[in-house]
Structures are given as C-alpha cells and as structure tokens.
Amino acid sequence: MNDLIAILKRFALPYKFKVTKSIVFNILHAIFGGLAVLMLAPILEIIFNNQNDITELKAFAFNKETITDIFNYYVTCVKYTYGASSTLIFVGAVAVIATALKTGFSYLASYELIYVRNGVVRDIRRKIYAKILSLPIPFFSEERKGDIISRMTGDVQEVEASVMSSLEMLFQSPIIIIVNLSIMLLMSWQLTLFVFILLPIMGLLIGRVGKNLKRHSWEGQTKMGEILALMEETLSGLRIIKAFNAENKMKQRFSDENEQYRRIQNRLMRRRSLAHPVSEFLGTIIIVIILWFGGTLVINGEGSLTAEDFLSYIALFYLILNPAKNLTNAYYSVLKGLAAMERVDMILLAESSIKEVENPKIVNQFTEAITYKNVNFWYNDSKQILKDINLTIQKGKTVALVGQSGSGKSTFVDLLPRFYDIQQGEITVDGTDIRELSFFNLREFIGNVNQDPILFNDTIYNNITFGVEESSREDVVNAALIANAHDFIMQSENGYETIIGDRGGKLSGGQRQRLSIARAVLKNPPIMILDEATSALDTESEKLVQEALDNLMKNRTSIVIAHRLSTIKNADMICVFHEGEIVENGTHDELLKMNGVYTRLYNMQNF
C-alpha cells in the first residue's frame, strides 16, 4: 500500500479538498448505515414484547447502556401514547430516514471522487506528454515507439481502470469497517475482540492468493507494448511486407506474440478470479465461528448481549463483510495498476541526459560566427563518431558537408541545436558555449529542412505556421511563394485549408519538401541546416526545391549536407568528412586542385 500512498501524494494533492469531503461523507454514510441496522433490535423487542420501558432519562454518558436507554425512553413515550403498532412505524421511520441519509452521503462521497479520479488520470497523461516533449533524442533511440505509445495509452488506462476505479472502495470500505467495528465494540467487547483476531487471519490468507499478481501484470503490460510496437512497425512497413511477400512471416510473428500475451493474461486472471471465491468462503467460515462464539455468550448469559442485540450484531458484521470483500478486490486491482504505473514512471522519472543550466545566458541575435573547437563525440561509449573537429562558420556564409554515409555529417549538424551533447570540446555561437544557453534561446536561431520532411495531419496553413506564434496570412503566402509552393497549394482542394493527411501522405515528395521549406522561411532563422533536402526527389521536383532552397539561403548562415555535389558548387566552403574527421576543406575549385577525396567523389558522380 506504500506505493499507492506515494501515487496519491504525487497526483491527488491538488484535489485534497474533494478527497477530504469524500472522507467526511463516507464517515456519515457508515454512521447512518450502522444506525439503520441497529433499528433491528428495538423492532424485534417490540414484536416479542421484550422491550425495557424507560420512563425517565438519566445523566448522559458515552456507553451502550446510556445510548440504548435514551432511545428506549422515546420509544416508550410513543408506545404509551400511540400503541405498539404505531411504535413499530416510528422505529421503522427512523430506520428509513437513516437509510436515506446513508445512501445520500454514499452518493455525495462518490460524486466528489469522480473529479479526483478523472482529474488524476488527466494529469498523468498531461505529465507523460510533457515529459516526452522534454526528453532528448537519445532516449527515443533506445526505446521502441510502440512501447512508448503503449505506456501512454494502455498503461495509463490500466491505472485508471485499476487504481483510480478502486479509490471509492479504498476510501469507503475502511471507514465502514472502522465505524461498524466501533459500534460492535460498544455492543460487546468480548465478541468484537474475537472478530479482531479473525479478520487479520482472513487478510493474510487472501494476501497469499494475491502473491505475484503485480509481476504477472507487469509482464502482461510489457508484452502488450511489444504487440503495439509490432503493429506500428507493420503499418509503417506495409509496402515492404507486401513487396517481399512477407505476410505469412508477419502473421506468424504477431500470432506468437499474441499467444504469449494470452498465456500471461490467463495466469493473471486465474489468480485474480480467486479473490471473490476465497473471500466468500473465508467470510462464511468467520460468520459460523462468530455465531458459535456469540451464541454461546448469549445462551450462557455472559456479556451484555441480548438475543435481539446479537441479531443486530450479526447484521452489523454482514455490513463489514461486503466492504472487506470490496477491499480485497481493490487490493488485487491496485496491484495490477501499480505494475502499469511503474511502466509509466519509466517515462515520468526518466533522467534527461541533456540538461539546461539553471541560469542560462541570453543571446538576442547572431552576429559573428559558429565555432566547433576540438569536438569529439560518441554514441553510448561505442565507436567514436566525430574526432577532433575544428571549424568556424562565419555569419552569412554557406558551408557544405560532403562524404560517404556514416562519416559523421548528420551528427555534426545535430550537435548544434543540442539534439545530442558532445563529450569533449565546445561549440560556440558568437563566443558563447551553446551549453550555457536555454534550449529555446538556442533553437530560436536555427531552422531545419530535412531529407524526410516531417509534416502533421493538419491543414497546409497550420503546417507552415507550425512553431511560429504570430504570423499573418500575408506572411504565410509570402513564405509559400519563396518556397515555390504557392501554386500547388492554390490548386489543391481547399487551398491553404487543405488537410494533407498523416505525415503529408496526400502530397508528393517535392510538395512536402517545399512545405517544410516554407515553414523554415516563415520562422526566418539566421542559421539554416539543410540535411540532404533534395536527395530523394525527381529531377523536376529537385529543380523547384533547389530554387526554393537558394531563396531560403539568401543572407543566411547555412550548413548544407549534400550527396549531389552539383548542388553545392557555389558554397563558400566545402568540408569533406571521412570516418568522423574533416579531411579536406575549401571551395569547389580549391578542392578539385587538391586531387584528394573530394576529387574522387566528384569524378565518380560525373562519370
């Protein structure tokens, strides 16, 4: 239960006022529920004519005898005034009123918890999403996308279904048990002491049944994450699956995963299904034992219980049994939910490997140069990717990066916006180490156009204005004109309000790329990173996109990754990467005169 308390401390504190009201209403619900059952004894006494007539009130004291005498005094008054039959109506009316108050307070307690339950689940989802946005790129390279989606959906849903749905029972059942046990203690301390001994034994036996439930639940949630990851991979790679006739292989793979999930769920549900039968069986045993022990006390005249009181006592104990069973079911549900919460916490409590400084410096404009000084970089202590990189990129200059795949070009540009952090050396903007700036301040100066344009399932207008807080319609149209995108936008179904589909699936590759360029133009950053922006396009689209890129790079500091060397002939500097090092740099003509790596690459493409 410590884990549950920790969860409530983390997420339920904003709702403490509603939780307090729910607890108060549950206490009143339990008190009036017990009072309704206590009406059984005077009704039986009146029916069997065993009632003790009380004609005067004594000094008040908080004990069973005084409280009983007060009630019997008023019953006596009614009986002498209206008769025994009317007295039954009076006592029954008190029972009805008590029951009405009991059910009313029960509803109010549940009413308050509805806001707590749904609010906590909303807050968890919000925190997960915010955490995902704040985590660095390396975190997601180590996690499967489908498993992360599973934690955001299935695991949070499990927390809602298991932990949050059990809140009502967890807040209500213990209060009912405590209040009714207190009343039973007033009625007969000997019999109640006997109950105190039996109930923990029952709890221990039920706890044995729930052993390993949390572990099985963890396995089930993890397996569901793997299934969702496989489904995500299937949807993403459907074209390849069909092209290679791999449908049967994928069916078998999915079938194996699904079968493993079924077996885990079978083990989990079998153990969980034991809860009700075990609690029912143990409850019956305890009732029989109490009937024997309490009956013996009444028959032998030991203690303060009369036969009518004993029947009320048994009825009160029955009031405890259902909450005890509910508490058992809640215990199993909470165990299952806690396993899901642990998986959620793997995201919520994940440490970011790239952190901002507490008091970042502020750079208002880019005026001089970007400098890489003795930069070395590794991924997870594996093979070194960049080795002793030294490069200065002056403001307004275009620097092109060329070299074979895997030589470190993309890593070089990913370090500038701090998608990754360097292990050695420093990168500065106008002499300020980028690690001393906030992420927002640093990335405000940088625009990206990637080989695979990232677009969202939204309108063309909203994709262009993505990340730009204030922009007019005229600004958006101008950006589209610069990017050679305005004509095809106006020819689409709804112009700038056209929905482009998932990842821009309704557009061609060239159209998607021009939209991403328009987005970069609208942001108007002083530094632009172009990562093989034309490599996946046909000749006609490449020409249109290259014109858009030329417009984009005017008067900007640009870092261009290119495989087609013909597109970067006019760059102010070309850096040739080879196995993580810059082996050559200079203009196009200077590099050709060196007759080195660049010349070899250039001759291969011309051939």
C-alpha positions as CSV (number, residue, x, y, z in Angstrom):
1,M,0.0,0.0,0.0
2,N,3.0,2.3,0.3
3,D,3.2,2.5,-3.5
4,L,-0.5,3.5,-3.6
5,I,0.0,6.2,-1.0
6,A,3.0,7.5,-2.9
7,I,0.9,7.8,-6.1
8,L,-1.8,9.6,-4.2
9,K,0.7,12.0,-2.7
10,R,2.1,12.8,-6.2
11,F,-1.2,13.2,-8.1
12,A,-4.1,13.7,-5.6
13,L,-2.7,16.7,-3.6
14,P,-4.4,19.2,-5.9
15,Y,-7.7,17.5,-5.1
16,K,-7.2,17.3,-1.3
17,F,-10.3,19.4,-0.6
18,K,-12.5,17.0,-2.6
19,V,-10.8,14.0,-1.0
20,T,-11.5,15.4,2.4
21,K,-15.2,16.0,1.6
22,S,-15.4,12.4,0.3
23,I,-13.9,11.0,3.5
24,V,-16.4,13.1,5.6
25,F,-19.3,11.9,3.5
26,N,-18.1,8.3,3.8
27,I,-17.9,8.6,7.6
28,L,-21.5,9.9,7.7
29,H,-22.5,7.1,5.3
30,A,-21.0,4.5,7.6
31,I,-22.6,6.0,10.8
32,F,-26.1,6.2,9.3
33,G,-25.7,2.7,7.8
34,G,-24.9,1.3,11.2
35,L,-27.8,3.2,12.8
36,A,-30.2,1.7,10.2
37,V,-29.1,-1.8,11.2
38,L,-29.3,-1.0,14.9
39,M,-33.0,-0.3,14.5
40,L,-33.4,-4.1,14.0
41,A,-33.0,-4.8,17.8
42,P,-35.8,-2.4,19.1
43,I,-38.2,-3.7,16.3
44,L,-37.6,-7.3,17.4
45,E,-38.0,-6.3,21.1
46,I,-41.4,-4.6,20.4
47,I,-42.6,-7.6,18.3
48,F,-41.6,-10.1,21.0
49,N,-42.7,-7.7,23.8
50,N,-39.1,-7.8,25.3
51,Q,-38.6,-4.0,25.3
52,N,-37.5,-2.4,28.6
53,D,-39.7,0.6,29.3
54,I,-37.7,3.6,30.3
55,T,-39.8,6.4,31.9
56,E,-37.1,8.9,32.8
57,L,-33.7,10.0,31.4
58,K,-30.5,9.6,33.3
59,A,-27.3,11.7,33.1
60,F,-25.6,11.2,29.7
61,A,-22.6,9.0,29.3
62,F,-20.9,7.7,26.2
63,N,-21.7,4.0,26.6
64,K,-24.0,1.4,25.2
65,E,-26.4,1.4,28.1
66,T,-27.0,5.1,28.2
67,I,-27.5,5.5,24.5
68,T,-29.9,2.5,24.5
69,D,-31.8,4.0,27.4
70,I,-32.2,7.3,25.6
71,F,-33.6,5.6,22.5
72,N,-35.9,3.3,24.6
73,Y,-37.2,6.4,26.5
74,Y,-38.6,7.9,23.3
75,V,-39.8,4.5,22.1
76,T,-41.6,4.1,25.5
77,C,-43.2,7.6,25.1
78,V,-44.5,6.7,21.6
79,K,-45.7,3.3,22.8
80,Y,-47.7,4.7,25.7
81,T,-49.2,7.5,23.6
82,Y,-50.0,5.7,20.3
83,G,-49.6,1.9,21.0
84,A,-47.2,-0.8,20.0
85,S,-48.2,-0.9,16.3
86,S,-47.6,2.8,15.9
87,T,-44.3,2.4,17.7
88,L,-43.2,-0.1,15.0
89,I,-44.0,2.6,12.4
90,F,-42.0,5.2,14.4
91,V,-38.9,2.9,14.7
92,G,-39.2,1.9,11.0
93,A,-39.4,5.5,10.0
94,V,-36.2,6.2,11.9
95,A,-34.6,3.3,10.0
96,V,-35.9,4.6,6.7
97,I,-34.5,8.1,7.4
98,A,-31.2,6.6,8.5
99,T,-31.0,4.6,5.3
100,A,-31.9,7.6,3.1
101,L,-29.1,9.6,4.8
102,K,-26.8,6.6,4.3
103,T,-27.4,6.3,0.6
104,G,-27.4,10.1,0.1
105,F,-24.0,10.5,1.7
106,S,-22.7,7.5,-0.2
107,Y,-23.7,9.3,-3.5
108,L,-22.0,12.5,-2.3
109,A,-18.8,10.7,-1.4
110,S,-18.7,9.0,-4.9
111,Y,-19.6,12.3,-6.6
112,E,-16.6,14.0,-5.1
113,L,-14.3,11.1,-6.0
114,I,-15.3,11.3,-9.7
115,Y,-13.5,14.6,-10.1
116,V,-10.4,13.2,-8.3
117,R,-10.3,10.0,-10.4
118,N,-10.7,11.7,-13.8
119,G,-8.5,14.6,-12.8
120,V,-5.6,12.4,-11.7
121,V,-5.7,10.4,-14.9
122,R,-5.8,13.6,-17.0
123,D,-2.8,14.9,-15.0
124,I,-0.9,11.7,-15.6
125,R,-1.5,11.8,-19.3
126,R,-0.5,15.5,-19.4
127,K,2.7,14.9,-17.5
128,I,3.6,12.0,-19.8
129,Y,3.1,14.0,-22.9
130,A,5.1,17.0,-21.5
131,K,7.9,14.6,-20.4
132,I,8.1,13.1,-23.8
133,L,8.5,16.5,-25.4
134,S,11.2,17.4,-22.8
135,L,13.2,14.2,-23.2
136,P,16.3,14.3,-25.5
137,I,16.5,12.5,-28.8
138,P,18.9,9.7,-27.4
139,F,16.1,8.5,-25.1
140,F,13.9,7.6,-28.1
141,S,16.7,5.9,-30.0
142,E,16.8,3.3,-27.2
143,E,13.1,2.8,-26.8
144,R,10.6,1.3,-29.2
145,K,8.0,3.7,-30.3
146,G,5.1,1.2,-29.9
147,D,6.1,0.5,-26.3
148,I,6.1,4.3,-25.5
149,I,2.6,4.5,-27.1
150,S,1.6,1.5,-25.0
151,R,2.6,3.3,-21.8
152,M,0.8,6.5,-22.8
153,T,-2.4,4.6,-23.6
154,G,-2.7,1.1,-22.3
155,D,-0.7,1.6,-19.1
156,V,-2.5,4.9,-18.2
157,Q,-5.8,3.2,-19.0
158,E,-4.8,0.3,-16.6
159,V,-4.0,2.9,-13.9
160,E,-7.4,4.4,-14.4
161,A,-9.3,1.1,-14.5
162,S,-7.4,-0.5,-11.6
163,V,-6.1,2.2,-9.2
164,M,-8.4,5.1,-9.8
165,S,-11.6,2.9,-10.0
166,S,-10.6,1.4,-6.7
167,L,-10.4,4.8,-4.9
168,E,-14.1,4.7,-3.9
169,M,-13.6,1.3,-2.3
170,L,-10.3,2.3,-0.7
171,F,-11.8,5.4,0.8
172,Q,-15.2,3.9,1.7
173,S,-14.6,0.4,2.8
174,P,-12.1,1.0,5.6
175,I,-14.3,3.8,7.1
176,I,-17.4,1.4,7.1
177,I,-15.3,-1.3,8.7
178,I,-13.9,1.0,11.4
179,V,-17.2,2.7,12.2
180,N,-19.1,-0.6,12.4
181,L,-16.4,-2.3,14.4
182,S,-16.6,0.7,16.8
183,I,-20.4,0.2,17.2
184,M,-19.8,-3.6,17.6
185,L,-17.2,-2.8,20.3
186,L,-19.8,-0.8,22.2
187,M,-22.2,-3.6,21.9
188,S,-19.9,-6.5,23.0
189,W,-16.2,-6.0,23.5
190,Q,-15.6,-9.8,24.0
191,L,-17.1,-10.7,20.7
192,T,-15.5,-7.8,18.8
193,L,-12.1,-8.7,20.2
194,F,-12.7,-12.2,18.8
195,V,-13.5,-10.6,15.4
196,F,-10.3,-8.6,15.6
197,I,-8.3,-11.8,15.8
198,L,-10.2,-13.5,12.9
199,L,-10.0,-10.6,10.4
200,P,-6.2,-10.4,10.1
201,I,-6.0,-14.1,9.6
202,M,-8.5,-13.7,6.7
203,G,-6.4,-10.9,5.3
204,L,-3.2,-13.0,5.4
205,L,-4.8,-15.9,3.6
206,I,-6.2,-13.5,0.9
207,G,-2.8,-11.9,0.6
208,R,-1.2,-15.3,-0.2
209,V,-3.6,-15.6,-3.2
210,G,-2.5,-12.2,-4.5
211,K,1.2,-13.1,-4.4
212,N,3.0,-12.5,-7.8
213,L,-0.1,-10.7,-9.2
214,K,1.9,-7.5,-9.7
215,R,4.7,-9.4,-11.5
216,H,2.2,-11.1,-13.9
217,S,0.6,-7.7,-14.6
218,W,4.0,-6.2,-15.4
219,E,4.7,-9.0,-17.8
220,G,1.3,-8.5,-19.5
221,Q,1.7,-4.8,-19.9
222,T,5.2,-5.2,-21.3
223,K,4.0,-7.8,-23.8
224,M,1.2,-5.5,-24.9
225,G,3.8,-2.8,-25.5
226,E,5.7,-5.3,-27.7
227,I,2.5,-6.1,-29.6
228,L,1.8,-2.4,-30.2
229,A,5.4,-1.9,-31.4
230,L,4.9,-4.7,-33.9
231,M,1.7,-3.2,-35.1
232,E,3.3,0.2,-35.5
233,E,6.2,-1.4,-37.5
234,T,3.7,-3.3,-39.6
235,L,1.7,-0.2,-40.5
236,S,4.9,1.7,-41.3
237,G,6.4,-1.1,-43.4
238,L,3.3,-2.4,-45.1
239,R,4.6,-1.6,-48.6
240,I,7.8,-3.6,-47.9
241,I,5.9,-6.5,-46.3
242,K,3.7,-6.8,-49.4
243,A,6.6,-6.3,-51.8
244,F,8.6,-9.2,-50.3
245,N,5.6,-11.5,-49.8
246,A,6.3,-11.5,-46.1
247,E,2.6,-11.5,-45.0
248,N,2.8,-15.1,-43.6
249,K,6.0,-14.3,-41.7
250,M,4.5,-11.2,-40.1
251,K,1.3,-13.1,-39.3
252,Q,3.3,-15.8,-37.5
253,R,5.3,-13.3,-35.6
254,F,2.2,-11.5,-34.5
255,S,0.5,-14.8,-33.6
256,D,3.4,-15.8,-31.4
257,E,3.4,-12.5,-29.5
258,N,-0.4,-12.6,-29.2
259,E,-0.3,-16.2,-27.8
260,Q,2.3,-15.3,-25.2
261,Y,0.1,-12.4,-24.1
262,R,-2.9,-14.7,-23.8
263,R,-0.9,-17.1,-21.6
264,I,0.3,-14.2,-19.3
265,Q,-3.3,-12.9,-19.1
266,N,-4.6,-16.4,-18.2
267,R,-2.2,-16.7,-15.3
268,L,-3.1,-13.2,-14.2
269,M,-6.9,-13.6,-14.4
270,R,-6.8,-17.1,-12.8
271,R,-5.2,-15.7,-9.7
272,R,-7.4,-12.6,-9.7
273,S,-10.5,-14.6,-10.1
274,L,-9.6,-16.4,-6.8
275,A,-10.3,-13.3,-4.9
276,H,-14.1,-13.5,-4.7
277,P,-14.5,-17.2,-4.0
278,V,-11.7,-17.2,-1.3
279,S,-13.2,-14.1,0.4
280,E,-16.7,-15.6,0.2
281,F,-15.5,-18.9,1.7
282,L,-13.5,-17.3,4.4
283,G,-16.3,-14.9,5.2
284,T,-18.7,-17.8,5.7
285,I,-16.3,-19.6,8.0
286,I,-15.9,-16.5,10.1
287,I,-19.7,-16.0,10.3
288,V,-20.1,-19.6,11.5
289,I,-17.4,-19.1,14.2
290,I,-18.9,-15.8,15.4
291,L,-22.4,-17.4,15.5
292,W,-21.0,-20.2,17.7
293,F,-19.0,-17.9,19.9
294,G,-21.6,-15.2,20.2
295,G,-24.4,-17.7,20.6
296,T,-22.6,-19.3,23.4
297,L,-22.2,-15.9,25.2
298,V,-26.0,-15.2,24.8
299,I,-27.1,-18.7,25.9
300,N,-24.8,-18.7,28.9
301,G,-25.8,-15.1,29.8
302,E,-22.2,-13.9,29.6
303,G,-21.6,-10.4,28.5
304,S,-24.1,-7.7,27.8
305,L,-25.7,-9.0,24.6
306,T,-29.4,-10.0,24.5
307,A,-30.8,-12.2,21.7
308,E,-32.1,-9.2,19.8
309,D,-28.8,-7.4,20.2
310,F,-26.9,-10.4,18.9
311,L,-29.0,-10.4,15.7
312,S,-28.2,-6.7,15.2
313,Y,-24.6,-7.6,15.9
314,I,-24.6,-10.2,13.2
315,A,-26.3,-7.8,10.8
316,L,-23.5,-5.2,11.5
317,F,-20.9,-7.9,10.8
318,Y,-22.6,-8.6,7.5
319,L,-22.2,-4.9,6.8
320,I,-18.5,-5.3,7.3
321,L,-18.2,-8.4,5.0
322,N,-19.1,-6.6,1.8
323,P,-16.6,-3.8,2.3
324,A,-14.0,-6.4,3.3
325,K,-14.6,-8.2,0.0
326,N,-14.5,-4.9,-1.9
327,L,-11.3,-4.0,-0.2
328,T,-9.9,-7.4,-1.3
329,N,-11.0,-6.7,-4.9
330,A,-9.5,-3.3,-4.6
331,Y,-6.2,-4.7,-3.4
332,Y,-6.0,-7.0,-6.4
333,S,-6.9,-4.2,-8.8
334,V,-4.3,-1.8,-7.2
335,L,-1.6,-4.5,-7.5
336,K,-2.4,-4.8,-11.2
337,G,-2.5,-1.0,-11.6
338,L,0.8,-0.4,-9.7
339,A,2.6,-2.6,-12.3
340,A,1.2,-0.3,-15.0
341,M,2.2,2.8,-13.0
342,E,5.8,1.5,-12.7
343,R,6.0,1.3,-16.5
344,V,4.5,4.9,-16.8
345,D,7.1,6.1,-14.3
346,M,9.9,4.7,-16.5
347,I,9.0,7.7,-18.7
348,L,7.9,10.2,-16.0
349,L,11.0,9.6,-13.8
350,A,13.5,9.3,-16.7
351,E,16.6,11.4,-16.3
352,S,17.4,13.6,-19.2
353,S,21.0,13.2,-20.5
354,I,20.9,16.7,-21.9
355,K,20.2,19.3,-19.3
356,E,19.8,23.1,-19.3
357,V,21.9,25.2,-17.0
358,E,19.9,26.7,-14.1
359,N,20.6,30.4,-15.1
360,P,21.1,30.3,-18.9
361,K,22.7,33.2,-20.7
362,I,20.6,35.1,-23.3
363,V,21.7,35.8,-26.9
364,N,19.4,38.2,-28.6
365,Q,21.0,38.0,-32.1
366,F,23.5,36.1,-34.2
367,T,26.3,38.5,-35.3
368,E,29.6,36.7,-35.8
369,A,30.3,33.0,-36.2
370,I,29.6,29.4,-35.1
371,T,32.7,27.7,-33.9
372,Y,33.4,24.0,-33.3
373,K,36.5,23.6,-31.1
374,N,38.2,20.2,-30.6
375,V,34.8,18.5,-30.7
376,N,34.7,14.7,-30.0
377,F,31.5,12.6,-29.9
378,W,30.5,9.0,-29.2
379,Y,27.1,7.3,-29.1
380,N,26.8,5.3,-25.8
381,D,30.6,4.9,-25.5
382,S,30.7,2.9,-28.7
383,K,32.7,3.8,-31.8
384,Q,33.8,7.4,-31.9
385,I,31.7,9.3,-34.4
386,L,33.4,12.7,-34.5
387,K,37.2,13.1,-33.9
388,D,38.8,16.4,-33.0
389,I,36.6,18.6,-35.2
390,N,37.6,22.3,-35.6
391,L,35.6,24.5,-37.8
392,T,34.5,28.2,-37.9
393,I,31.4,29.1,-39.9
394,Q,31.1,32.9,-40.4
395,K,27.8,34.7,-40.4
396,G,26.1,34.8,-43.9
397,K,28.3,32.0,-45.3
398,T,27.2,28.7,-46.8
399,V,29.2,25.7,-45.6
400,A,28.6,22.3,-47.4
401,L,29.3,19.0,-45.8
402,V,30.1,16.0,-48.1
403,G,31.4,12.5,-47.6
404,Q,30.2,8.9,-47.6
405,S,27.3,7.8,-45.4
406,G,28.3,7.3,-41.8
407,S,31.1,9.7,-41.9
408,G,29.5,12.0,-39.3
409,K,27.9,14.7,-41.3
410,S,24.4,14.4,-39.7
411,T,25.9,14.1,-36.3
412,F,27.8,17.2,-36.8
413,V,24.7,19.3,-37.5
414,D,22.6,17.5,-34.8
415,L,25.1,18.8,-32.2
416,L,24.4,22.5,-33.0
417,P,20.8,22.5,-31.7
418,R,21.8,20.2,-28.9
419,F,19.9,17.1,-30.0
420,Y,23.0,15.4,-28.6
421,D,25.7,16.7,-26.3
422,I,29.4,16.5,-27.1
423,Q,31.7,14.6,-24.7
424,Q,34.8,16.7,-25.4
425,G,35.4,20.2,-26.8
426,E,32.9,23.0,-27.2
427,I,30.5,24.6,-29.7
428,T,30.0,28.3,-29.5
429,V,27.7,30.9,-31.1
430,D,29.2,34.3,-31.1
431,G,31.7,33.0,-28.5
432,T,29.1,31.7,-26.1
433,D,29.1,27.9,-25.4
434,I,25.7,26.6,-26.5
435,R,25.5,24.6,-23.2
436,E,25.2,27.9,-21.4
437,L,22.0,28.8,-23.4
438,S,18.5,27.6,-22.9
439,F,17.1,25.1,-25.5
440,F,14.5,27.7,-26.6
441,N,17.0,30.5,-27.0
442,L,19.5,28.4,-29.0
443,R,16.9,26.7,-31.3
444,E,15.2,30.0,-31.9
445,F,18.2,30.9,-34.2
446,I,18.1,27.6,-36.1
447,G,15.8,26.3,-38.9
448,N,15.8,22.8,-40.3
449,V,14.9,21.3,-43.6
450,N,15.5,17.5,-43.6
451,Q,15.7,14.8,-46.2
452,D,12.4,13.3,-44.9
453,P,10.1,16.3,-44.3
454,I,8.2,16.0,-41.0
455,L,4.6,17.2,-41.5
456,F,1.5,16.8,-39.4
457,N,-2.0,15.6,-40.2
458,D,-3.4,19.2,-40.3
459,T,-4.0,22.0,-42.8
460,I,-1.3,23.3,-45.1
461,Y,-1.7,26.7,-43.3
462,N,-1.1,25.2,-39.9
463,N,1.9,23.2,-41.1
464,I,3.6,26.3,-42.5
465,T,2.9,28.3,-39.3
466,F,4.0,25.4,-37.0
467,G,6.1,26.8,-34.2
468,V,5.6,30.4,-35.2
469,E,3.4,32.1,-32.6
470,E,2.4,35.3,-34.6
471,S,2.1,35.3,-38.3
472,S,-0.4,37.0,-40.7
473,R,-2.0,35.4,-43.8
474,E,0.2,37.6,-46.0
475,D,3.4,36.3,-44.2
476,V,2.3,32.7,-44.9
477,V,1.6,33.3,-48.6
478,N,5.0,35.1,-49.0
479,A,6.8,32.2,-47.4
480,A,4.9,29.8,-49.7
481,L,5.9,31.9,-52.7
482,I,9.6,31.9,-51.7
483,A,9.4,28.1,-51.3
484,N,7.8,27.7,-54.8
485,A,4.8,26.1,-53.0
486,H,2.0,28.7,-53.5
487,D,0.9,27.4,-57.0
488,F,0.3,23.8,-56.0
489,I,-1.3,24.9,-52.7
490,M,-3.9,27.0,-54.6
491,Q,-4.5,24.1,-57.0
492,S,-5.4,21.8,-54.0
493,E,-8.9,21.1,-52.9
494,N,-9.2,23.8,-50.2
495,G,-6.1,25.9,-50.8
496,Y,-4.3,26.7,-47.6
497,E,-7.0,24.9,-45.5
498,T,-6.4,21.5,-47.2
499,I,-5.8,18.6,-44.8
500,I,-2.6,16.9,-46.0
501,G,-3.0,13.5,-44.2
502,D,-0.7,11.6,-42.0
503,R,2.9,12.8,-42.5
504,G,1.7,14.7,-45.5
505,G,0.7,11.5,-47.3
506,K,-1.7,13.3,-49.7
507,L,1.2,15.3,-51.2
508,S,4.1,14.3,-53.5
509,G,7.7,14.2,-52.1
510,G,8.6,17.6,-53.8
511,Q,5.4,19.2,-52.4
512,R,6.1,18.0,-48.9
513,Q,9.7,19.3,-49.1
514,R,8.6,22.7,-50.4
515,L,6.1,23.0,-47.5
516,S,8.9,22.3,-45.0
517,I,11.0,25.0,-46.7
518,A,8.0,27.4,-46.4
519,R,7.8,26.6,-42.7
520,A,11.5,27.4,-42.4
521,V,11.1,30.6,-44.4
522,L,8.3,31.8,-42.1
523,K,10.4,31.1,-39.0
524,N,13.1,33.3,-40.6
525,P,16.0,32.0,-38.5
526,P,19.6,33.4,-39.1
527,I,21.1,29.9,-39.2
528,M,19.7,27.2,-41.5
529,I,20.5,23.5,-41.5
530,L,19.7,21.6,-44.8
531,D,20.1,17.8,-44.4
532,E,20.1,16.3,-48.0
533,A,16.9,18.2,-48.7
534,T,16.9,17.2,-52.5
535,S,18.3,13.7,-52.4
536,A,15.0,11.8,-52.6
537,L,13.4,13.9,-55.4
538,D,13.0,13.5,-59.1
539,T,14.7,15.9,-61.5
540,E,11.7,18.3,-61.9
541,S,10.9,18.4,-58.2
542,E,14.6,18.8,-57.4
543,K,14.8,21.9,-59.6
544,L,11.8,23.5,-57.9
545,V,13.1,22.6,-54.4
546,Q,16.6,23.8,-55.2
547,E,15.3,27.2,-56.4
548,A,13.4,27.4,-53.1
549,L,16.5,26.5,-51.1
550,D,18.5,29.1,-52.9
551,N,15.9,31.7,-52.0
552,L,15.9,30.4,-48.4
553,M,19.7,30.6,-48.0
554,K,20.0,34.2,-49.2
555,N,21.6,36.4,-46.4
556,R,21.6,33.4,-44.0
557,T,24.3,31.3,-42.5
558,S,23.7,27.8,-44.0
559,I,25.0,24.4,-43.2
560,V,24.2,22.1,-46.1
561,I,24.6,18.3,-46.2
562,A,24.6,17.1,-49.8
563,H,25.4,13.9,-51.7
564,R,24.8,15.5,-55.1
565,L,27.9,17.7,-55.4
566,S,26.5,19.7,-58.3
567,T,24.1,21.4,-55.8
568,I,26.9,22.8,-53.6
569,K,29.4,24.1,-56.2
570,N,28.8,27.7,-55.1
571,A,29.2,27.1,-51.4
572,D,31.6,29.4,-49.6
573,M,33.3,26.4,-48.0
574,I,33.0,22.6,-48.6
575,C,34.1,20.3,-45.8
576,V,34.9,16.7,-46.7
577,F,34.1,14.2,-43.9
578,H,35.8,10.8,-43.7
579,E,35.4,8.4,-40.7
580,G,34.4,11.2,-38.4
581,E,37.2,13.7,-39.4
582,I,37.3,16.7,-41.7
583,V,40.0,15.6,-44.1
584,E,39.7,18.4,-46.6
585,N,38.0,21.9,-46.8
586,G,37.9,24.8,-49.2
587,T,35.9,26.0,-52.2
588,H,34.9,23.7,-55.0
589,D,37.8,24.7,-57.2
590,E,40.3,24.6,-54.4
591,L,39.3,21.0,-53.5
592,L,39.5,19.9,-57.1
593,K,43.1,21.1,-57.3
594,M,44.0,19.1,-54.2
595,N,43.1,15.9,-56.2
596,G,42.0,14.1,-53.0
597,V,38.9,12.6,-51.6
598,Y,36.6,15.4,-52.9
599,T,38.0,15.0,-56.4
600,R,37.4,11.3,-56.3
601,L,33.8,11.8,-55.2
602,Y,33.3,14.4,-57.9
603,N,34.7,12.3,-60.7
604,M,32.6,9.3,-59.6
605,Q,29.4,11.4,-59.9
606,N,30.4,13.0,-63.2
607,F,31.1,9.5,-64.6
